[in-house]
């Protein structure tokens, strides 16, 4: 950590120096007037992590913390919030206030705080006391030397550390979010690694639930996460319908012979017995071949027997006329040294052999995991692949969590579930939702495994299974975005284009504008002027029925010429019924829209004038005359808020003498739901006689997208500073606007899928972040980058 001293002619000049050196997120420790102007002590925001609990070194700068005395990271969010509240941020630079600190001679030396050593309260209302004032009231004189000022800074740092320790103790005493879900998962037999992976993505909307019991929303979220991670064949019957050579492998007693008969009977019922054949390599178990031969005779299909040390390739060339070859293999323990040899005997050159692993649902989770790991490694060692599984003995399992946990972490695809001895009745298609629901409906904690929610959740491992689980979670997120967010495919395609040489960008980008969003209830028309501090203008965006933007932008220069022609294009191509305009259209345009029966709403300024009762009055002056509608909840710039809308019938100002055409003036006051503070005042105009519900919906859609220019500018600057390869300016705008629109879409959506997506995106970033579009931007970029990295890796590996 390094505290820096800045001296400026005035507070604004000093703050400018701080911002240039430490950035906008610098922490202001103290400021004071001096003979030459204003002096400020500040430190970098990320350097606050290094505040030690030990004594400071000479000169007022603390020692770097040792590894065994590093401050508690769990206390970071609360500590940082408390410190920022007490010391202020550079974002409030226009309200900087210079305070004269006391003389060290008059101020008492800082004593160790007693609050940190006391047992902290555990109730929810027991918040830490406010930060002690850095300026004692008994002093009024300023220190005369920089060393005195540094001593005051050190006192501040000591108080900050004490608060950090206190908050850390309170956080440890407070029940952890998701404790009830953790107990439920552990009781079902799921392992700590998967439990930690799941609960690390717990949405912030569910994190404040009661720790002693899981709510219906939490249980529904948990089921969705597990179902999304469990790979179940979309068409399990395809395993048999596609035919080929299928070898069932697994440890002894798992039910391979019975399952072979069940699968063969299922095939015969659908396709007949002529093109099916059974093969057994089980020459060890007494009566094993006779058992399978009885099943073959009952079904009327051909059967062959091989010795255990006889390769399958010696038989397959004679079965080329058979559509399905079912191979029942000898049971082999995962610890048997002959396992590798047995798997090698199933390899064939004349015909590909598909290995299907049978797993005993009634086995311990550790045993199932060891079976999967060993068999998968053995298949890879002989150049094969094992990706499919069948779950057996479901009816004998007390807890399904261990088997499902293993399938999830290793990424095996489940096709069938066996639950009895009857052939073929007791073999069903794998149903992910039903299996997860059954696994979570266990009666109580296991008497053979610890299930205390007070135990720390295991972090995700660094092995292959952990990567597979994370990969499946990202794949599931990608599928949801593709299915739920209009224009996401175009954004993903644009991201892929950015990895090509810049000279190819315009050529490859042009076809993306032909991809139209599936739903577009309205169009958010952007201003033609460039954004502040940028050389590009924001493109137009289509909005769905709920006012959420599509992730595919439409820049002005790509549309037809003429405003009427553009609106006609939007209505005929995108089926737009409402136009959200940046300014009031002229009289000719209003007449054109009225003739078509099109709805519109335009932004307006408080000083915009209209005719009301024969007088030219500003909109701001008419606010008290408007009729207020019922307040409505909404999210505004990442905050839960309430908006009060009002409307008033007015007339436009005619170009000549006489009255103008009828308009409706709209007034919106947005207040924070909890603070009651006014967040925004907006004015708008719409055609007179337009239904109230249409106007309310249009104005809310415009308010919800207020943050779009700021977000797009932030992403564009981030893209401009990333990577050695340049990005074409038009492609950069497309990508920046698309990412900003996607983040806003996710932040505004209240559906369960959006809550899950937000939790996964925020989990990709360090620490728990609030639900707001600005926090989602980085996660969206990481997902798009990860997709491209995987695609490039696949292309390289396939060469």
N, C-alpha and C positions, 0 to 999 in steps of 0.2 A: 504494500500500500504506500502511496506517495501523496502527501498533502502539498498542493502548490499554492503559491502566493501570486496574486495578480494586482497590479496597480494601474488605475485608469484615471483620466481627467474627470470622469463622472461615472455614475453607476452603470449607465448604458454602455460606455466604452469598456469598462472593466468586464461586464457580462459578455461583451463581444469577444474579448480575449479568452475568457473561460470557454466559450462555445467553440472557438477555433481550435483550442488545444485539447479539451476534454470531451467535446461533443454536447449534444442537446440534453443528454441524460446525466450530466454531471451533478454531484451533490454539493450544495453550498453549505459549508460548515459555519461560516461567520463572515460578517462584513463590518466595516467601520470607516468613518471619514478620517482622512489624514491631511497633512499640510498640502500635498500635491494633488489631492483628489479623493478617490475612494479605493480602499484596499479590500480584497476578497480572498478568503481561504476556501479552496474547493478541492475536490478529489473526484476521480473517475468513478462512475457508478459501479462498474464491476470490481473495482479495487476495494469496495466495502466488504467483500467476502473475506478479505485478509485481515480484518480487525482482530487482534489477538486478545486473549484474556490475561496475558502476562504483562509484566511491567514494561513501560516504554524504554526505548534506548535513549542515549544522550541526544540532546538536540530536539526532543519532543517527537521523534518519529518512532512508532512502535516497532518492536522486533517482529520478524516474520514468524507466524505460528508454526510450532512443531507439529508433526503428523499426529502425535498422540494427544495434542491439546487443541486440535482444530475445532472451531466453533461448530455447534450443531446445525447441520444444513437443513434439518426439518423446520427450524425456526425462521428460515430465510424470508418467506413471503410476509409473515406478520411483522417481523423486525423491520424489513425494508419499508413496508407501508407506514409503520409508525414513525420511522425516521424521516421519510419524505414528507409526512404530514407536519413534522416539527420544523424541518429545515427548508422546505420549499424546493421547487424544481425550476430548471431553466425555462421550462415551458411557460412559466408565469413571469417572464422577464419584464413585461410591461408594468407589472405591479411591484417591482423590486423596492424594498424599503431598507434604507441604511439605518442600522442600529449601532449605537456606540457601546462597545463591551466595557466591562468594569476593569478597574485596575487590579492586577493580581495582588497588590498589597492590601487592598480592601476586601478582596474575596477570600473566603476560607478555602483551605486546601481541600480537594475532593476526598471524601471519606468513602470507604467501601460501603456499598448499598446493602442494607439489611434485608430488603425485599427479596433479593435473589436467593438468600439462604433459608427463607421461610417456606413452609409448605404452601404451594400455590393453590388457590381455590379451584375447584373442578366444575362448578356449575356453569351453565352456558352464559349466564349474565355476568360472570366474573371476568371482566376484561382487564388488561393491565392498566395501571394508572398512567395518566399522560406523561409525556417526556418532561423531565425537570427542565425548567427554564435555564438556558445557558447564561443568562444575565442576572446575577443576584440583585435584588432590589436595593440592597444597602450600598451599592457602588454606583457612581455616576461619572467617574473620570475614565478616560481612555488610557490604555497602556502606551508607554512612550517608546517601546522598542519592539522590533519584530519578534524577539525571543518571548516577550510577555504575551504577544498575540498567539504565538505557537503554543504557549502553556495553556491558554484558554481553549485552543483547538484540541489539545490533548485531553482536557477535562470533558469536552463534548464527546470525544471518542470513547472515553471510559464509560460515560453514561449510556452511550449507544450500546456498548457491549453488555452492560448490565441488563438493559432492556431485552436484548437479544437472548440472553440466558433465561430470563424470566419467561419470555414467550415460549422458548423451547421447552421449559418445564411444564408449562400449561398445555402445550400441544401433546406432550407425551402422556399427560394425565387424562386428556380428553379422549373418549372412545374414537377409534379410527373409522373413517368413512368406509362403508362396505363391509363392516364386521359381520353383519348378519349373513350377507352373501358368502363371505369366506367360510363361515361355519357350515353353511348349507352345502357348499361345494366339497369341503373336506369330508363331511359326513357321507356324501354320495360316493366317495372313493376317488375323486379327482386329486391329482398330485399338487404339491406346493408350487412347482414351476408354472404349470398352466394357470393355477389360481392367481398367482402374482401377475402373470401376463394379462389375464382378463381384467382384474380389478385395477390395474394401472391405467386402464382406459375408461374407468367409470365416469360417465358424464357429470358435469358440474351440477346439472339439474337434479341428479339423484344423490349427490355426495352429502347433502344435508339431512338425509332421512334418519329416522331413529335407528341407533346402533343395535338395539335389542331384537328387532324383528324387521324382516324384509317386506317392503311394500309391494303391492301388485305391479307397480311400474318397474321396480327393481327386478322382480322375478321375470317379468316379460322381457326386460332388457337382457337379463342373463341367458334366457332361453334363446333369444335371437343371436347372441354372440356365439354360443356353443353350436347352434345349428349352422351358422355361417362358416364355422371352422371345421365342422365334420364333413368330410368329402363323401357324398353318397352318389352312386351312379344315377345320372338323369334317366336312363332307361336300363334298369338291371337285366331285363330280358335279353338285351343286346349281347350279353356275355355268351349266351347260348345261340342266339339267332345268327350271330356272325360266324359261328362255327370255328374250325381250326382244332389244334391240339391243346387241351387244357389239362394241366397237371395240378392236382390238389396236394399241397405239402403242409406239414405241420408236425408238432410233437405227438408222441404216443397218446392214445385215448382221447383225442380231440374230436373224433367222429368223422374221419375222412371217408371211410367206406360207406357209411350210411348217407353222408352228404353226396357222395358220388352217385349213389343210387337215386337219391332225390332229384339231383340235377338231370340225370339221364331220363328219369320218368317225366320230368317237366318238359324236356325236349321232345320226347316221344308223343306227349299229349298235344303238342303244337305242330310237329312236323312229321310224325310217323317214325317207325323203327328202322326203316331200310338203310338210312344213311348215317346211322349212329353206331359206335362201337365202344366197348368198355375194355380197358387195359388195367391190369394190376401188377405191381412190382413187389407186393407184400408176400415174400416167401418165408418170413420169420414167424408170423403169428399162426398158430394152429387153426385151421378152418377159415382163414381170412379169404383165400381164393374161392373156397366153396361157397362162402356167404355171398360174395359178389356174383358168382355164377348163378346162384339161385335167383337173384334179382334180375340178371340178364335173361334167364329163361322165362321168367314171368312177363318181362317186357317184350320178349321176342327179338332181342338184338344180339349181335355178335360179341364175343368176349375172347380176349387173349391174356395169357399169363407169362410174365417175364421173371427171371431170377433177379435178385436184388443187385447183383453185380453185373447185370447185362444192360448195356446202354439202350435207351429207347430208340435210337437211330437204327438199330438192327431190325425193328419192326415197322417203323413209319413208312418206308418206301412201299410196303405191301398194302397200305391203307390209303392210297391216294384217292380212291373213289369215295371215301367216307367224308361227309361234311363235318361231323363232330367226332373227335377222339377224346374220350374222358379217361384220364389216367389216375388211378388210385395208387398212391405211393406208400412205401413202408414208413411207419411212424419213427421219427428220429428225434431224440432229445436235443435241445439247443446246445447242450454241453457235450454231445457225442462227437468224438474226433472224426467219425466217418461221415459227418453231415456234408462236408464239402464234396466228398467223393460222390455221395448220393445225388446231390444237386447237379453235379457235373454229368452224371449219367442221363439226366433229363434234357440235356442240350442236344440239338439235332441240326443237321445241315440241310436235309431235304424239306423240312417243314418247321416253321417257327413254333415254339412251345411256350404257351402263356402260363406262368406260375401264379397260382392263387393260394394265398396263405390262410389256413383255418386257425381261428383264435378261440380259445375257451373263455367265454364270458364269466365263468365261475372261478377263474384263476385269480390269484393276487395281481394287483397292478404291476408290481415289480417283476413278477414272472412273465406276464404278457409282454412287458416292455423288453425283457431280455430275449424272449422268443423272436419278436419282430426285429430287433437289432441284429441278432445272430443270423437269421434267415436272409435278411436283406443284404447283409455283408457277404454271405456265402454266394448269393445269386450274382452280386457284382464281381466277386472274385473269379467266377467262371465265365464272365462276359455276358451274363444274363441281366434280367430286370424283374423286380418283384414290386408291383404297385397295387395289386388287387387283394381283397380280403373277404372272407365270409365269417360271420360271428356265429358260433355254435353254443348250445347249452344255455340259451338265454333264460329258459325256465328254471335252471338250477342256480342262477346267479343271485346272490343277496344284494349286491351293489354292482351296477353297470359302469360306474364312473371310471374304474381302473382301465377297463378295456377301451372305452370311448376316449379317455385321455390319451392312451397310446396311439390309437388311430389318428387322432387330431395332430399330435406332435410329430408323427412320422409321415403324415400326409398320405396314408393308404386310402384307396377308394373302396368303400363297402358296397357289396352287391346284394347279398342275401343274408338273412338271419334265420338260424335254425333253432327251434324251440320244442323239440320232442323226437320220438323214435319213429313215428308213422311216416311211411313213404307213399306219396310225396307230400301229404297234407301238412306236415310240420316243417315246412320251409316257406318263408315269406319274403317278399321284396323288402329291401332295407328302406325304412322311413325315418329320416333324420329327426324330424320333429317329435315323433312318437318315442324314439329311443331316448332323446334328451329329456323329454317330459318324464318318462319312466325312471330315468337315472336320478332325477332331482326329487322324486316323490318318496325317498326313503324315510323310514319312520323316525330315526334318531341317529346320534353319532355312533361311529363304529367303536366297539369295545377293544379293538385290536390296533387302533391308530389314533394318535393325538389329533384333536380337532379344535383346540382352543383358538379362538380368534385373536387372543392376545399375543400369540406367537407371531414373529415377523414374517411377512410374506416373502417367500423365496423369489429372488430376482430371476429373470429369464436367463437361461443358460446360453452358452456361446457355441453350442454344438449344432450339428445338422438339424436335429428335430426342432430346435428353437427357431432356426432360420426358416424352416419349412412352415412353422406355425405363423411366424410374422409374414411370410410371403403369402400364405393363404388369406390372412387378415387383410393385407393390402389388395390382394386380388378381389376379395369380396367387396371392399370399399370401391374399387375401380368399377365393378359391375353395377353397384348401386348408383354411382354418379352417372354412369353411361345410361342407365335406365330411367333415372329420375330428373336429371338436370338437362333441359333443352339446350342444344348447342355444344354439349360437352365433347362429342365426337370431333367437331370442328376444332375445338381448342386442343385436343390431344393430337390431332393431325398437324396443327400449326407448331406444336412443341417438337414433333418429329422433324419438321422442315428446318427448324432452327439449327439442327446438327449438320445440315448440308452446307456447302460453300455459299457465301452470301450472294453470289451472282445468280444462283438458282432460286433464291427465295421468292422474288416476284412471280416467276413463272409457276412455281408450285403452289403459291398462295391463292392465285386467281380462282382455281376450281372450288376452293373452300367457301367462297361467297355464294356458290350455287346450292350449298347444303342449307336448307331452311329449317328453323326450329319447328318441332312438331306442334307446339302450341304457342300462340301469340295473341293475347286478347287486346293488348295495347302496345304502342311504340313510344319509347322515351326518346324524343328528339333532342339532341345535344346542341349547344351553342356552336356557331361556326367559328367563333374566335378561339385562339389557342389558350391552353391552360396557363395560369400564372407560373412564370419561371420555366416554361417549356416551349418548344417550337412545333408542337402538334396539338390538334384539336381532338376532343373526345368523340369517338364514334357514336352512332345511334344504337339503341338496344331494344330488343323485343322483350315484353313482359308477359308472364302467364296470368291466369285468372286471379291469382292471389297477389299480383304486383311484384313478383320475384323475377329478376332479370335472367335471360338466357345467357349462356356463356359464349355466344357467337356475336361479335359486333358487326356493324355495317357502317363503314366510313363514308363520309359525304361524297368523296370523289369517285366512289365506286357505284353510286346511284345515278339514275337518269337526271338530266338537267331540268330545273324548274320545280318550284315547291309543290304545285298542284300535281305535277307528274310523279313526284316522289311519294306523295300521299296516296295517289292512285295505285302505285306499285305496292305500297305497304298493305293496302286494303285488298287488292286482288291476289297478291302473292303470299302474304303472311296471314290473310284473313283478319287483319287488325280492324277493330271497331271503334277504338278510342285513341286519340292523339294527345300525348302529353308534350306541350310545346314550351320552349324556353322564354317566349315573349308573345304578346297579344298579336294574333294575325290581323292583317289589314282588312278593310271592309270587303274587298273583292274576294279574299280568301275565305272570310267568314260566310259570305254568300254562297261560295262554291261548296263549302262543307255543309251548309244548311240544306242546299239542294240535294246533296247525296244522303242526307240523314246521318252524317258522321258525328260522333261525339268528340269533344275536345276540351282541354283544360290547359290554360297557360299560366306560367309564373308571372307575378307582378311585384312591383315595389310598393312600399308603404306610401311613397309620395306620388304614385300613379293617380291620375285624376279621372273621375267619372262624373256623370250627371245623376244627381239624386234630388228629387223634388225641385227640379229646375235650377239647382246650384251646382257649380263645378267644385267638387270636394275631393280631398285625397282619401285613399282607402284607409290609411291609419286613423283619420278622423271619423270614419264611419263604423269603426269596430264596435262601439257601444250601441249602435243602432241595429246591429245584425241579430238574427234569431239563432240562439245557441242550440246545438244538437246534443244528444246524450254523449258524455265523454266515453272514449274507447281506449282500451289498452293497446299498446304497440311497443315495438323496439325501435329506438332511435339512437343511431351511432353507438351501438353496443350497450345501451342502457335500457332497462325496463322503464317504460314511461306511460303516461296517459295523455291523450290528445283531445282537446275540446275544439270542435269545428263549429263555425257559425256561417250563416249565409244571408245575403241581402240582395234583392232585385234592384238593379241600377240600369243606366243607359250608357252606351259608349259616347264619347265625344265625337260629334259629326265633324267632317272636314269643313263643311260650310255652315250655313244657318240651319236652325231647327234641331230637333232631337235626333240622337243616334239610335242604333238598333239595341234591343234589350239584351242585357247581360246579367249574369249572376256573379256577385262578388263573394269570395270565400275567404275566411279567416281561420287560421290554425294556430293554436297555442299548445306547445308541447312542454309538459312538466315531468320531471323525474318522479317515478312512482314512490320512492322512499323519501327523497329529499324535498320534494315539492318545488324545487328550483326550476325556473323557466329555462328550458333548453333551446327553444327556437320559437320564433314568430314568423309565420309565412302568410303571404297573400296570393290569391289566384283569381282568375276570371274564367268563366265558362259561358256557353250560350244560354240565354234566358229560356225558361221552360224546360230545361234539361232535368230529368228525374233526379231527385235528391240523392237517392242511393247510388246512382251512377257518378254524381259529382263527389260524393263522400269517398267512394272507392278509388276514383282517379287521384284525388288529393292525397289519400293515404299512400298510394303507390308512389307518388312523387316524393313524399316525405321519406319513405323507407329507403329511397335511393339517393338521398342527399349526399351521402358519403362517397359515392362512386368516383367523382373526380379525384378526391384525395387518395383513395386506395389505388386507382390506376396510375397516378403519378408516382406513388411509392414503389409499385411493382416495376414500372418502367425504369426508374433509377437503379433498382436492384439488378435488373437484367442488363443494363448498360455497364455495370461494374463487375459482371461475372464472366469468367472464362476468357481465353485468349482469342476465340473466334468471334468476329463481329456479327451482329444481327442486323438485317435490313430494317430501316426505320419503320416501314409499314408493317412488317411482321412483328416488330417489337410492340407497336401500338396494339396490334391484334392480340398478342399474348398478354400484355399488361391489362387491357380492358377485359379480356376473357377471364383471367384469374380474379380480378377485382369483382366482376359480376358473379362468378362462382362462389367466392367468399361471402358476398352479400346474400346470395340465394340461400346458402347454408345457414347463415346467421339468422335470417328471417323465418325460415321454415320451422314449423312446430311439430312436424311428423316424427314418428319414432325413428325412421330411417335417417333423418337429418340429425337427430340427437346422437345416434350411433356414429354417424360420419364425423360430426364435430368432435366427439370424444377421441376417435382414432387420429384425427388430424392434430389435435392439441397434444396428444400423447407423443407425437413425433418430436415435439419441442421440449426443452428442459423445463421442469417445474410445471405447476398447475396454473393455467392461464384462464382469464375470464372468457365468457362466451361473447365474442365480438368479431366482426369481420377482419379487423386489423390483426387479431391474433391468429386467424385461420390462414392468412396469406402464405406464411412460411410453410405451413403444413401442406397446402395445395401445391406449392412449387416443389417441395420434396417428393410428393407422390408422382408428379409428372416427370421429374428428373429420374426417379427410381424406375419408372416404367421404361424410359428411354435407355437407361443403363442396362436393364435386363434384356431389352430387345437387342442392343448392340452385343451384349455378351452371348446371346443365343446365336446371333449371326456369326460371331467369331468361332464359337464352339462347333458350329455346323460345317465349317470349312474343312 
